[in-house]
Amino acid sequence: MNEDFNATGTPRPAGVPWEREAIEKLLFAQLKEQRAARRWRLFFRFAWLLVIGAFVWLAIKAEGMATNQVSTPHTAVIAVSGTIAAGAEASAENVLPALKSAFEDQGAQAVVLLINSPGGSPVQAGIINDEIHRLKALHNKKVYAVVEETCASAAYYIAAAADDIYVDKASLVGSIGVLMDGFGFTGLMDKLGIERRLMTAGQNKAMLDPFSPQDPAQKAYLQSMLEEIHQQFIAVVKKGRGDRLKESPDTFSGLVWSGQQAVNIGLADGLGNLDHVAREVVKAEEIVDYTQRENLGLRLARRFGASIGEGAFRAAQSAGLQLR
């Protein structure tokens, strides 16, 4: 009598057909392979997290080491680019730490504000202007503003704190004024037969609502507020420019001048770019950028961290792990 054996060499139990055993072995092998694949996916995802974490740590450490090193004589530059607003690159949150680092560095012979901005928030500009004056008095260092394309409105508010302002002859400089804009749709609503149903608690709560007629009293109130902020702007410019300013009825009208015109009327001191100011004015040709920019490692971590973290969590779930 021939006894049937399975693949492992042991006798097959009586009554168990070989087809069933083969299917079971195939299923178990497939399950084992799936588990192994899940483990490897989980491993590689966590490995990516570790790599990114190490990269961020190294970037931060390298930045800290560079900050702590004793530097040689140089010109410190801080870029003020784009719209000046909270949360933007040219915000007080970003510019103030850069100013502090530049002023505190003993190797920095002077601080240059490299400006290319159409303006923005008077609040952010005022904070930066005040901090420049404070740091100048504390560290006894000169501050120069170098204008590239544009230095208008709130950007000039910041530049006014500099000891001297240098421009290109074709730069756009000035726009010393304040504005508040919006839209009104009441006429269009009348044509379309749309009724505005607005309820407020407080008679001025809906001030500047674009779907309601403009109230003369509210308009006068807003105009007085703009005039007050404008006077603050004018005072800052007069304080910064002093006797160099050749004031005329147009000076604070909101007009924009070319760089050459700005020099002629005392809004700027001369023509020159960053290299010229560092070499000829500061007398420290080496330029060190102190601008606070987003750390590359942190940017990569934000970009990939969420997707990798989600993938790792799902892999952990599929592998039978629970994160609580």
Order of alpha helices (4+ residues) and beta strands (2+ residues): alpha-beta-alpha-beta-alpha-beta-alpha-beta-beta-alpha-alpha-beta-alpha-beta-beta-alpha
